[in-house]
Amino acid sequence: MKLYSAPGTCATAMHIALEWIGKPYDVEHIDFATMKSEDYLKLNPSGVVPTLVDGDLALPEGSAILLYLVDQNPEAGIGPVAGSADRVHLHRWLAYLSGTLHPYFWPVFAPMRFTTDANGYDEVTAAAKQLVDKALTQIDQHLEGREWMVGEGKSVADAFLYAMASWSYGFEKSTSEYKNIDALVCKLAADPAVLKVHAAQGTSPKVPVAA
């Protein structure tokens, strides 16, 4: 399998999942220009990352890739298997992370995409951060009394949350203020597979990693 990714993006979650699986894979980190190239658009018409290529299959969309990896590698234990009691909750939280939390970040990082008024960027960003806060608060409440997003062990849902929650450590209301999310991020930041992914990206965890 080959993953097309970019450092610091949500594709970090797919990279972590591949490391957890422990089978051989390739990762190619690509820049914005490459994402819009003719060859890449044949794989992913949206011109974004991630894209997973497995044989003749070219699969875009982060949540779809994560579910595919769970189902193709049941022995890896990176998510509830199809038909299990927790599987519906995995679908729920992957949908929430990809369809609610992730879009809330876009106006923060690219406000020019959401207004034609160049003087209105600050307002767009402020409104988006309120929505990020709303979503992170809901996730934090869900994690109360839990170690992981779904079930009793870590899963691809936690990897997805790790990638996105890391983005807001520099916000006025930092991820560190959501104690349950912060605890989960800190645990994963010390995970050997996660550290290997950071090394491959040339990035570092946003939280201190315990020795």
N, CA and C of each residue as an Amber inpcrd file, in Angstrom:
protein
   633
   0.8390000  -1.1930000   0.0000000   0.0000000   0.0000000   0.0000000
   0.8740000   1.2440000   0.0000000   0.3490000   2.2900000  -0.6070000
   1.0690000   3.5610000  -0.6340000   0.1170000   4.6790000  -0.2220000
   0.5830000   5.5060000   0.6910000  -0.1930000   6.6420000   1.1670000
   0.4120000   7.9250000   0.6400000  -0.4190000   8.7570000   0.0430000
  -0.0190000  10.1140000  -0.3220000  -0.4600000  11.0230000   0.8120000
   0.4780000  11.7640000   1.3680000   0.2460000  12.5360000   2.5760000
   0.9400000  13.8860000   2.4660000   0.7780000  14.6870000   3.5000000
   1.5060000  15.9510000   3.6420000   1.6980000  16.1740000   5.1350000
   2.8810000  16.5920000   5.5560000   3.1630000  16.7510000   6.9850000
   2.1760000  17.6770000   7.6790000   1.7110000  17.2330000   8.8340000
   0.8470000  18.0600000   9.6550000  -0.6170000  18.0670000   9.2740000
  -0.9780000  17.3660000   8.2080000  -2.3780000  17.3280000   7.7940000
  -3.1040000  16.1860000   8.4810000  -4.4010000  16.0570000   8.1730000
  -5.1720000  14.9580000   8.7530000  -4.6850000  13.6060000   8.2610000
  -3.9310000  13.6020000   7.1570000  -3.3790000  12.3480000   6.6460000
  -2.4120000  11.7090000   7.6330000  -1.9770000  12.4720000   8.6160000
  -1.1570000  11.9180000   9.6970000  -1.8480000  10.7200000  10.3370000
  -3.1660000  10.7630000  10.4340000  -3.9160000   9.6640000  11.0590000
  -3.7830000   8.3780000  10.2670000  -3.8280000   8.4810000   8.9230000
  -3.6830000   7.2860000   8.0990000  -2.2700000   6.7250000   8.2080000
  -1.3000000   7.6180000   8.3080000   0.0990000   7.2190000   8.4500000
   0.2850000   6.4620000   9.7740000  -0.3050000   6.9830000  10.8410000
  -0.2370000   6.3100000  12.1440000  -0.8760000   4.9220000  12.0600000
  -2.0290000   4.8410000  11.4200000  -2.7200000   3.5540000  11.3010000
  -1.8570000   2.5330000  10.5620000  -1.1890000   2.9540000   9.5170000
  -0.3180000   2.0460000   8.7740000   0.8330000   1.5570000   9.6500000
   1.3520000   2.4440000  10.4840000   2.4130000   2.0240000  11.4060000
   1.8810000   1.0340000  12.4270000   0.6900000   1.2650000  12.9310000
   0.1020000   0.3340000  13.8890000  -0.1040000  -1.0480000  13.2650000
  -0.4770000  -1.0800000  12.0010000  -0.7150000  -2.3550000  11.3260000
   0.5720000  -3.1700000  11.2510000   1.6720000  -2.5010000  10.9620000
   2.9610000  -3.1710000  10.9960000   3.3570000  -3.9010000   9.7290000
   2.6190000  -3.7220000   8.6460000   2.9750000  -4.3310000   7.3670000
   3.7420000  -3.3180000   6.5130000   4.4980000  -3.7830000   5.5340000
   5.2340000  -2.8490000   4.6660000   4.2930000  -1.8880000   3.9380000
   4.7000000  -0.6450000   3.8430000   3.9300000   0.3660000   3.1200000
   4.8880000   1.4660000   2.6930000   4.4110000   2.3060000   1.7950000
   5.1650000   3.4740000   1.3620000   4.3460000   4.7240000   1.6440000
   5.0450000   5.8020000   1.9340000   4.4020000   7.1090000   2.0880000
   5.1380000   8.1120000   1.2090000   4.3760000   8.8720000   0.4660000
   4.9550000   9.9730000  -0.3120000   4.3430000  11.2800000   0.1660000
   5.1780000  12.1520000   0.7050000   4.7120000  13.4650000   1.1220000
   4.7460000  14.3910000  -0.0940000   3.6200000  14.9800000  -0.4020000
   3.5170000  15.8130000  -1.5930000   3.1250000  17.2370000  -1.2160000
   3.4990000  18.1730000  -2.0710000   3.1720000  19.5710000  -1.8250000
   1.9090000  19.9580000  -2.5880000   1.4980000  21.2290000  -2.4240000
   0.2310000  21.6810000  -3.0170000   0.2630000  21.5700000  -4.5360000
   1.3890000  21.9190000  -5.1360000   1.4850000  21.8690000  -6.5920000
   1.3000000  20.4440000  -7.1020000   1.8820000  19.4820000  -6.4000000
   1.7530000  18.0830000  -6.8060000   0.3240000  17.5980000  -6.6560000
  -0.3650000  18.0910000  -5.6200000  -1.7600000  17.7040000  -5.4290000
  -2.6370000  18.1150000  -6.6050000  -2.2280000  19.1690000  -7.3010000
  -3.0230000  19.6760000  -8.4200000  -2.4910000  19.1920000  -9.7690000
  -1.5020000  18.3080000  -9.7420000  -0.9230000  17.8080000 -10.9780000
  -1.8710000  16.8220000 -11.6620000  -1.6970000  16.6670000 -12.9620000
  -2.5680000  15.7870000 -13.7410000  -2.5080000  14.3490000 -13.2400000
  -1.3100000  13.8800000 -12.9330000  -1.1660000  12.4890000 -12.4910000
  -1.8620000  12.2540000 -11.1510000  -1.7070000  13.2040000 -10.2230000
  -2.3260000  12.9990000  -8.9170000  -3.8460000  13.1290000  -8.9930000
  -4.3270000  14.0300000  -9.8220000  -5.7760000  14.2110000  -9.9380000
  -6.4670000  12.9690000 -10.4990000  -5.7110000  12.1260000 -11.1880000
  -6.2810000  10.8530000 -11.6420000  -6.5480000   9.9340000 -10.4530000
  -5.7400000  10.0740000  -9.4180000  -5.9220000   9.2700000  -8.2070000
  -6.9620000   9.8770000  -7.2820000  -6.9190000  11.1900000  -7.1580000
  -7.8150000  11.9010000  -6.2470000  -8.2980000  13.1720000  -6.9470000
  -9.4670000  13.1420000  -7.5600000  -9.9650000  14.2910000  -8.3160000
 -10.1350000  15.5630000  -7.4910000 -10.1920000  15.4190000  -6.1590000
 -10.3210000  16.5940000  -5.3060000  -9.0000000  17.3390000  -5.1600000
  -7.8920000  16.6950000  -5.4940000  -6.5960000  17.3540000  -5.4240000
  -6.1410000  17.6770000  -4.0170000  -6.4220000  16.7670000  -3.0960000
  -6.0240000  16.9490000  -1.6970000  -5.4450000  15.6330000  -1.1820000
  -4.8780000  15.6640000  -0.0010000  -4.4860000  14.4380000   0.6780000
  -5.4880000  14.1820000   1.8080000  -5.6420000  12.9200000   2.1880000
  -4.8610000  11.7470000   1.8090000  -5.4500000  11.0070000   0.6170000
  -4.6170000  10.1380000   0.0270000  -5.0560000   9.1140000  -0.9130000
  -4.2810000   7.8500000  -0.5930000  -4.9890000   6.7310000  -0.5230000
  -4.3580000   5.4440000  -0.3140000  -4.4770000   4.6360000  -1.5950000
  -3.3570000   4.1180000  -2.0660000  -3.3470000   3.2530000  -3.2390000
  -3.0080000   1.8440000  -2.7830000  -3.8750000   0.9060000  -3.1110000
  -3.6710000  -0.5010000  -2.7620000  -4.0020000  -1.3170000  -4.0000000
  -2.9880000  -1.7310000  -4.7240000  -3.2270000  -2.4240000  -5.9830000
  -3.8860000  -1.5010000  -6.9870000  -5.0300000  -1.9040000  -7.4930000
  -5.7650000  -1.0930000  -8.4690000  -6.6910000  -0.0730000  -7.8010000
  -6.7670000  -0.1220000  -6.4860000  -7.6540000   0.7780000  -5.7550000
  -6.9420000   2.0780000  -5.4020000  -7.5340000   3.2040000  -5.7630000
  -7.0750000   4.5210000  -5.3160000  -8.2040000   5.1110000  -4.4870000
  -7.9850000   5.1970000  -3.1790000  -9.0560000   5.5720000  -2.2460000
  -8.7550000   6.9030000  -1.5860000  -9.5410000   7.9460000  -1.8580000
  -9.4160000   9.2070000  -1.1290000 -10.3250000   9.2030000   0.0950000
 -10.3420000  10.3310000   0.8120000 -11.2040000  10.5610000   1.9730000
 -10.6890000   9.8080000   3.1980000 -10.2920000  10.5910000   4.2030000
  -9.6560000  10.0360000   5.3850000 -10.4720000   8.9820000   6.1000000
 -11.7480000   9.2380000   6.3480000 -12.5460000   8.2790000   7.1010000
 -12.7240000   6.9810000   6.3240000 -12.8550000   7.0830000   4.9920000
 -12.9870000   5.8790000   4.1690000 -11.7000000   5.0570000   4.2130000
 -10.5570000   5.7400000   4.1780000  -9.2690000   5.0410000   4.2460000
  -9.1240000   4.3370000   5.5880000  -9.4740000   5.0190000   6.6700000
  -9.3280000   4.4210000   7.9910000 -10.2080000   3.1840000   8.1460000
 -11.4380000   3.2410000   7.6690000 -12.3180000   2.0770000   7.7410000
 -11.7800000   0.9410000   6.8780000 -11.2440000   1.2690000   5.7210000
 -10.6530000   0.2650000   4.8480000  -9.4900000  -0.4340000   5.5500000
  -8.6360000   0.3370000   6.2070000  -7.4910000  -0.2520000   6.9100000
  -7.9310000  -1.1480000   8.0570000  -8.9790000  -0.7370000   8.7720000
  -9.5170000  -1.5790000   9.8460000  -9.9940000  -2.9120000   9.2750000
 -10.7560000  -2.8360000   8.1850000 -11.3700000  -4.0420000   7.6430000
 -10.3690000  -4.9660000   6.9540000  -9.3390000  -4.3940000   6.3630000
  -8.3400000  -5.2090000   5.6740000  -7.3360000  -5.8350000   6.6310000
  -7.3180000  -5.3290000   7.8590000  -6.3250000  -5.7950000   8.8240000
  -6.9560000  -6.0480000  10.1870000  -7.9250000  -6.9410000  10.2640000
  -8.6300000  -7.1590000  11.5430000  -7.7060000  -7.6320000  12.6590000
  -6.6230000  -8.3170000  12.2630000  -5.7050000  -8.8330000  13.2740000
  -4.9160000  -7.7270000  13.9650000  -4.8830000  -6.5270000  13.3620000
  -4.1070000  -5.4160000  13.9250000  -4.8060000  -4.7650000  15.1080000
  -6.1150000  -4.9630000  15.2240000  -6.8520000  -4.4070000  16.3570000
  -6.8730000  -2.8940000  16.3990000  -6.9860000  -2.2500000  15.2290000
  -6.9890000  -0.7800000  15.1880000  -8.3990000  -0.2070000  15.0860000
  -9.3880000  -1.0490000  15.3040000 -10.7710000  -0.5870000  15.3000000
 -11.7040000  -1.7710000  15.4210000 -12.9260000  -1.5350000  15.8940000
 -13.9040000  -2.6070000  16.0200000 -14.2120000  -3.2370000  14.6630000
 -14.2820000  -4.5480000  14.6220000 -14.5530000  -5.2290000  13.3630000
 -16.0320000  -5.0830000  13.0120000 -16.3250000  -5.2420000  11.7290000
 -17.7060000  -5.1340000  11.2550000 -18.5940000  -6.1190000  11.9930000
 -19.7610000  -5.6360000  12.4130000 -20.7110000  -6.4770000  13.1200000
 -20.5680000  -6.4580000  14.6280000 -19.4900000  -5.8550000  15.1410000
 -19.2980000  -5.7940000  16.5930000 -20.1110000  -4.6480000  17.1770000
 -20.3060000  -4.7040000  18.4910000 -21.1540000  -3.7110000  19.1560000
 -20.5900000  -2.3040000  19.0360000 -19.2600000  -2.1820000  19.0180000
 -18.6500000  -0.8530000  18.9840000 -18.4890000  -0.2920000  17.5710000
 -18.7600000  -1.1130000  16.5540000 -18.4950000  -0.6470000  15.1910000
 -19.3340000   0.5760000  14.8170000 -20.5830000   0.6110000  15.2380000
 -21.4420000   1.7450000  14.9140000 -20.8770000   3.0240000  15.5130000
 -20.2470000   2.9260000  16.6800000 -19.6670000   4.0990000  17.3240000
 -18.4100000   4.5620000  16.5870000 -17.6600000   3.6160000  16.0200000
 -16.5270000   3.9980000  15.1930000 -16.9960000   4.8040000  13.9950000
 -18.0490000   4.3490000  13.3270000 -18.6070000   5.1030000  12.1970000
 -19.0550000   6.4920000  12.6430000 -19.7180000   6.5250000  13.7800000
 -20.2250000   7.8110000  14.2760000 -19.0900000   8.8140000  14.4550000
 -18.0280000   8.3910000  15.1450000 -16.9840000   9.3480000  15.4760000
 -16.0790000   9.6780000  14.2950000 -15.8750000   8.7350000  13.4030000
 -15.1270000   9.0780000  12.1880000 -15.9170000  10.0840000  11.3480000
 -17.2370000   9.9000000  11.2880000 -18.0680000  10.8520000  10.5520000
 -18.0380000  12.2270000  11.2090000 -18.0620000  12.2490000  12.5360000
 -18.0460000  13.5330000  13.2460000 -16.7060000  14.2510000  13.0600000
 -15.6290000  13.5030000  13.1520000 -14.3180000  14.1190000  13.0100000
 -14.0900000  14.6460000  11.6000000 -14.4940000  13.8690000  10.6060000
 -14.2580000  14.2810000   9.2180000 -15.2870000  15.2760000   8.7130000
 -16.5250000  15.1500000   9.1900000 -17.5950000  15.9810000   8.6430000
 -17.9460000  17.2100000   9.4530000 -17.5400000  17.2390000  10.7290000
 -17.8570000  18.3740000  11.5950000 -16.5920000  19.0850000  12.0640000
 -15.7420000  18.3880000  12.8160000 -14.5650000  19.0450000  13.3610000
 -13.6160000  19.5440000  12.2670000 -13.2740000  18.6810000  11.3340000
 -12.3090000  19.0590000  10.3050000 -12.7310000  20.3120000   9.5290000
 -13.9680000  20.4060000   9.0280000 -14.3620000  21.6200000   8.3020000
 -14.3430000  22.8850000   9.1520000 -14.5200000  22.7560000  10.4630000
 -14.4770000  23.9360000  11.3210000 -13.0950000  24.5870000  11.3340000
 -12.0590000  23.8080000  11.0790000 -10.7120000  24.3670000  11.0790000
 -10.4020000  25.1590000   9.8100000 -11.0510000  24.8490000   8.7180000
 -10.6950000  25.4840000   7.4480000 -10.7520000  27.0100000   7.4900000
 -11.8130000  27.6130000   8.0220000 -11.8430000  29.0810000   8.0420000
 -10.7640000  29.6940000   8.9410000 -10.2360000  28.9150000   9.8710000
  -9.1420000  29.4210000  10.7100000  -7.8720000  29.5370000   9.8790000
  -7.5870000  28.5040000   9.1070000  -6.3400000  28.4540000   8.3560000
  -6.4210000  29.1440000   7.0000000  -7.6230000  29.2510000   6.4540000
  -7.7770000  29.8720000   5.1300000  -9.0420000  30.7200000   5.0830000
  -9.1070000  31.8120000   5.8760000 -10.3300000  32.6150000   5.9250000
 -10.6940000  33.2340000   4.5820000  -9.6990000  33.4120000   3.6990000
  -9.9810000  34.0170000   2.3990000 -10.9090000  33.1670000   1.5380000
 -11.0610000  31.9150000   1.9000000 -11.9590000  31.0350000   1.1530000
 -13.4230000  31.2100000   1.5610000 -13.6550000  31.9540000   2.6450000
 -14.9890000  32.0100000   3.2160000 -15.5760000  33.4130000   3.2660000
 -14.8850000  34.3680000   2.6670000 -15.4350000  35.7100000   2.5630000
 -14.7760000  36.4270000   1.3980000 -15.5450000  37.3110000   0.7610000
 -14.9810000  38.1330000  -0.3080000 -14.4730000  39.4600000   0.2250000
 -14.6400000  39.6730000   1.5230000 -14.2040000  40.9120000   2.1690000
 -12.8560000  40.6830000   2.8430000 -11.8120000  41.2510000   2.2600000
 -10.4670000  41.0670000   2.8010000 -10.3370000  41.6320000   4.2100000
 -11.2290000  42.5350000   4.5730000 -11.1930000  43.1040000   5.9180000
 -11.9480000  42.2460000   6.9340000 -12.5390000  41.1650000   6.4440000
 -13.3610000  40.3510000   7.3290000 -12.7130000  39.0610000   7.7800000
 -11.4210000  38.8950000   7.4980000 -10.7570000  37.6420000   7.8340000
 -10.7610000  37.3740000   9.3400000 -10.5550000  38.4030000  10.1360000
 -10.4990000  38.2000000  11.5870000 -11.8320000  37.6950000  12.1150000
 -12.9230000  38.2280000  11.5720000 -14.2450000  37.7970000  12.0200000
 -14.5130000  36.3490000  11.6240000 -14.0990000  35.9790000  10.4140000
 -14.2750000  34.6000000   9.9580000 -13.4920000  33.6470000  10.8570000
 -12.2640000  34.0190000  11.1540000 -11.4210000  33.1780000  12.0020000
 -12.0020000  33.0460000  13.4030000 -12.4740000  34.1480000  13.9500000
 -13.0400000  34.1210000  15.3070000 -14.2820000  33.2400000  15.3610000
 -15.1280000  33.3370000  14.3440000 -16.3400000  32.5130000  14.3170000
 -15.9870000  31.0350000  14.1950000 -14.9710000  30.7380000  13.3770000
 -14.5600000  29.3470000  13.1990000 -14.0020000  28.7720000  14.4870000
 -13.2490000  29.5650000  15.2270000 -12.6740000  29.0680000  16.4860000
 -13.7720000  28.7720000  17.5030000 -14.8770000  29.5100000  17.4450000
 -16.0080000  29.2050000  18.3230000 -16.5940000  27.8350000  17.9800000
 -16.6480000  27.5330000  16.6730000 -17.1670000  26.2380000  16.2490000
 -16.2050000  25.1150000  16.6240000 -14.9100000  25.3570000  16.4800000
 -13.9200000  24.3640000  16.9150000 -14.0910000  24.0800000  18.3990000
 -14.2740000  25.1420000  19.1830000 -14.4740000  24.9810000  20.6160000
 -15.7140000  24.1420000  20.8990000 -16.7770000  24.4000000  20.1680000
 -18.0240000  23.6400000  20.3610000 -17.7940000  22.1510000  20.0950000
 -17.1070000  21.8420000  19.0060000 -16.8720000  20.4430000  18.6460000
 -15.9220000  19.7680000  19.6270000 -14.8440000  20.4560000  19.9930000
 -13.8990000  19.8590000  20.9330000 -14.5250000  19.6610000  22.3120000
 -15.4080000  20.5700000  22.6960000 -16.1110000  20.4110000  23.9690000
 -16.9650000  19.1550000  23.9510000 -17.6570000  18.9170000  22.8420000
 -18.4930000  17.7190000  22.7420000 -17.6340000  16.4520000  22.8140000
 -16.5040000  16.4610000  22.1150000 -15.6140000  15.2980000  22.1470000
 -15.0430000  15.1010000  23.5450000 -14.6730000  16.1980000  24.1920000
 -14.1110000  16.1110000  25.5410000 -15.1290000  15.5240000  26.5130000
 -16.3710000  15.9190000  26.3660000 -17.4210000  15.3680000  27.2140000
 -17.6050000  13.8760000  26.9560000 -17.5220000  13.4920000  25.6960000
 -17.6320000  12.0680000  25.3530000 -16.5050000  11.2620000  25.9990000
 -15.3240000  11.8580000  26.0870000 -14.1600000  11.1500000  26.6290000
 -14.1330000  11.0980000  28.1590000 -15.0330000  11.8080000  28.8160000
 -15.0580000  11.7920000  30.2790000 -15.2360000  10.3530000  30.7780000
 -14.2940000   9.8910000  31.5740000 -14.3490000   8.5330000  32.0870000
 -13.8950000   7.4700000  31.1060000 -13.4010000   7.9010000  29.9520000
 -12.9160000   6.9630000  28.9320000 -11.4400000   7.2120000  28.6650000
 -10.7460000   6.1760000  28.2450000  -9.3610000   6.3420000  27.8150000
  -9.2660000   6.5910000  26.3300000 -10.2180000   6.0440000  25.5650000
 -10.1460000   6.0960000  24.1080000 -11.5030000   6.4760000  23.5290000
 -11.5160000   6.8690000  22.2710000 -12.7510000   7.3300000  21.6410000
 -13.7990000   6.2420000  21.5230000 -13.3480000   5.0180000  21.1870000
 -14.2840000   3.9200000  20.9330000 -13.7650000   2.6550000  21.6250000
 -14.5890000   2.0090000  22.4050000 -14.2020000   0.7460000  23.0020000
 -13.1400000   0.8920000  24.0760000 -12.4180000  -0.2090000  24.3030000
 -11.4650000  -0.2720000  25.4090000 -10.0120000  -0.0770000  24.9820000
  -9.7670000   0.0750000  23.6950000  -8.3940000   0.2380000  23.2250000
  -8.2910000   1.3230000  22.1720000  -7.0660000   1.6830000  21.8460000
  -6.8680000   2.7180000  20.8440000  -7.3410000   2.2270000  19.4790000
  -7.7930000   3.1880000  18.6840000  -8.3200000   2.8520000  17.3640000
  -7.9920000   3.9750000  16.3900000  -8.3940000   3.7690000  15.1470000
  -8.1640000   4.7900000  14.1260000  -8.8840000   6.0930000  14.4630000
  -9.9530000   6.0260000  15.2640000 -10.6410000   7.2480000  15.6770000
  -9.7360000   8.1100000  16.5410000  -8.9390000   7.4860000  17.3800000
  -7.9970000   8.2300000  18.2150000  -6.8880000   8.8530000  17.3670000
  -6.4200000   8.1240000  16.3650000  -5.4020000   8.6790000  15.4700000
  -5.9370000   9.8880000  14.7160000  -7.1940000   9.8090000  14.2960000
  -7.8210000  10.9250000  13.5750000  -7.9550000  12.1400000  14.4910000
  -8.4060000  11.9060000  15.7240000  -8.5230000  12.9980000  16.6840000
  -7.1460000  13.5860000  16.9820000  -6.1400000  12.7310000  17.1490000
  -4.7840000  13.2060000  17.4290000  -4.3290000  14.2110000  16.3740000
  -4.5280000  13.8730000  15.1150000  -4.0800000  14.7560000  14.0320000
  -4.7530000  16.1210000  14.1160000  -6.0510000  16.1310000  14.3500000
  -6.7980000  17.3920000  14.3290000  -6.6520000  18.1780000  15.6210000
  -6.7040000  17.4930000  16.7590000  -6.5850000  18.1960000  18.0370000
  -5.2230000  18.8610000  18.1660000  -4.2250000  18.3150000  17.4960000
  -2.8930000  18.9160000  17.5410000  -2.8730000  20.3080000  16.9180000
  -3.7790000  20.5780000  16.0080000  -3.7930000  21.8760000  15.3240000
  -4.1210000  23.0390000  16.2510000  -4.8600000  22.7990000  17.3010000
  -5.3750000  23.9120000  18.1040000  -4.6020000  24.1520000  19.3980000
  -3.4330000  23.5650000  19.5210000  -2.6340000  23.8720000  20.7130000
  -2.1700000  25.3300000  20.7210000  -2.1180000  25.9630000  19.5660000
  -1.7110000  27.3650000  19.5140000  -2.8600000  28.3520000  19.5490000
  -4.0870000  27.8630000  19.6650000  -5.2420000  28.7540000  19.7170000
  -5.3100000  29.4550000  21.0740000  -6.1030000  30.5520000  21.1250000
  -6.2960000  31.2510000  22.3930000  -6.8390000  30.2810000  23.4490000
  -7.8040000  29.4460000  23.0540000  -8.2320000  28.3490000  23.9100000
  -7.5350000  27.1050000  23.3920000  -6.4730000  26.7320000  24.0590000
  -5.6240000  25.6460000  23.5980000  -6.2770000  24.2840000  23.8060000
  -5.8470000  23.3270000  23.0180000  -6.2960000  21.9490000  23.2140000
  -6.0160000  21.4850000  24.6380000  -4.9960000  22.0200000  25.2490000
  -4.6460000  21.6210000  26.6160000  -5.7580000  21.9270000  27.6100000
  -6.6830000  22.8120000  27.2510000  -7.7830000  23.1520000  28.1540000
  -8.9150000  22.1260000  28.1160000  -8.8860000  21.2360000  27.1420000
  -9.8510000  20.1330000  27.0950000  -9.1310000  18.9310000  27.7010000
  -9.2910000  18.7360000  28.9870000  -8.4100000  17.8300000  29.7300000
  -8.4400000  16.4040000  29.2100000  -9.5870000  15.9310000  28.7740000
  -9.6830000  14.5510000  28.3090000  -9.0440000  14.3690000  26.9380000
  -9.2510000  15.3400000  26.0570000  -8.5980000  15.2890000  24.7500000
  -7.0940000  15.4150000  24.9200000  -6.6830000  16.3470000  25.7620000
  -5.2540000  16.5610000  25.9870000  -4.5940000  15.2900000  26.5230000
  -5.2780000  14.5920000  27.4200000  -4.7230000  13.3510000  27.9690000
  -4.5500000  12.3070000  26.8800000  -5.5210000  12.2100000  25.9860000
  -5.4260000  11.2500000  24.8840000  -4.2900000  11.6260000  23.9430000
  -4.1920000  12.9020000  23.6060000  -3.1220000  13.3620000  22.7090000
  -1.7590000  13.0900000  23.3350000  -1.6290000  13.3500000  24.6280000
  -0.3510000  13.1170000  25.3150000   0.0250000  11.6420000  25.2950000
  -0.9540000  10.7550000  25.4720000  -0.6680000   9.3240000  25.4070000
  -0.1630000   8.9310000  24.0260000  -0.8440000   9.4080000  23.0010000
  -0.4480000   9.0330000  21.6470000   0.8750000   9.6860000  21.2500000
   1.1550000  10.8460000  21.7990000   2.4110000  11.5260000  21.4690000
   3.6190000  10.7220000  21.9200000   3.4200000   9.8130000  22.8790000
   4.5060000   8.9610000  23.3610000   4.4910000   7.5770000  22.7150000
   3.5250000   7.3300000  21.8510000   3.4140000   6.0400000  21.1710000
   4.5590000   5.9080000  20.1610000   5.3100000   4.8050000  20.1860000
   6.4410000   4.6570000  19.2600000   6.0610000   4.8170000  17.7860000
   4.8910000   4.3120000  17.4120000   4.4540000   4.4470000  16.0240000
   4.2000000   5.9080000  15.6690000   3.6040000   6.6380000  16.5900000
   3.3260000   8.0640000  16.3500000   4.6360000   8.8370000  16.2360000
   5.5830000   8.5260000  17.0970000   6.8800000   9.1990000  17.0300000
   7.5960000   8.8820000  15.7220000   7.4380000   7.6570000  15.2350000
   8.0430000   7.2970000  13.9510000   7.4160000   8.0960000  12.8120000
   6.1080000   8.3030000  12.8910000   5.4120000   9.1120000  11.8730000
   5.9070000  10.5490000  11.9130000   6.0330000  11.1180000  13.1030000
   6.5480000  12.4810000  13.2140000   7.9510000  12.5850000  12.6120000
   8.7880000  11.5900000  12.8820000  10.1440000  11.6090000  12.3440000
  10.1200000  11.5700000  10.8230000   9.2290000  10.7690000  10.2550000
   9.1270000  10.6820000   8.8050000   8.6280000  11.9950000   8.1980000
   7.7970000  12.7100000   8.9410000   7.2510000  13.9920000   8.4670000
   8.2050000  15.1520000   8.6810000   9.1570000  14.9720000   9.6100000
   9.9770000  16.1030000  10.0050000   9.2390000  17.0340000  10.9330000
   8.2760000  16.5010000  11.6910000   7.4880000  17.2880000  12.6360000
   7.7140000  16.7620000  14.0500000   7.1050000  17.4170000  15.0070000
   7.2010000  16.9950000  16.4050000   5.8130000  17.0490000  17.0420000
   5.5630000  16.2310000  18.0650000   4.2940000  16.3360000  18.7950000
   4.1200000  17.7390000  19.3600000   2.8860000  18.1540000  19.4890000
   2.5900000  19.4850000  20.0250000   2.6090000  19.5230000  21.5420000
   2.7910000  18.3650000  22.1490000   2.8080000  18.2710000  23.6120000
   4.1300000  17.6280000  24.0340000   4.5540000  17.8480000  25.2800000
   5.7820000  17.1950000  25.7420000   5.6310000  15.6850000  25.7440000
   6.6680000  14.9920000  25.3070000   6.6470000  13.5350000  25.2830000
   7.4190000  13.0090000  26.4830000   6.7750000  12.1770000  27.2770000
   7.4240000  11.6270000  28.4830000   8.6220000  10.7780000  28.0880000
   9.6680000  10.8640000  28.8770000  10.8900000  10.0780000  28.5950000
  10.6220000   8.5920000  28.8570000
